[in-house]
Amino acid sequence: MSNLSDKICVPKQHSIGFGINILTHCTFLLAIISSVFFFFTEKIMSNAINNNVQDLAIDNIDKLYYTASPEDQKKIQLILRQANLETVLNIYDTPTEDRTINNSWIEKLNYIIVTLLIVTIIIAVLISKGYCGNISIVEILSENLIIFMCIGVVEFLFFTKIIIKYIPAYPSTLSKVFVNALKNYN
């Protein structure tokens, strides 16, 4: 047995610890990014997108209405009184089945991958401890924990200070979609 461990551990001692470190790093990265996204970022991004769309919609609708002639404004008011706007609101009030299924599978797949990575790390550590005996798990975990605490702070600041305030769509996007949809009724 000693001969086998000499062949496996002595020349590859550094590479085994390095491989476990990389695997641990990837696992931490996936777990932390996923957790931050599913529990925090998704809600922030949804609110930011909704606020941006709402602001653009109000600006464009106001511009359309207030630049219209008084006769056209009366026509718009008449159409809006006759339209069943509550039905329109209720159409998209609940998430679609496709969205629910898709997001559920993505979350489950993410948890499965993180779990498999953790199991792989545990197996790799046990095997290397059994044959080599000198892999420092505490050092690997503490190093990765420190790195990801720093990354976590940077990501938190990036999402809360930059991403939320970034407006990805041109102000004309909403008005173009709105006007093009209305053109279908001519």
PyMOL commands that set and color helices and strands:
alter all, ss='L'
color gray80, all
select helices_A, chain A and resi 2-66+70-82+85-91+97-131+137-163+171-183
alter helices_A, ss='H'
color red, helices_A
deselect
rebuild
show_as cartoon
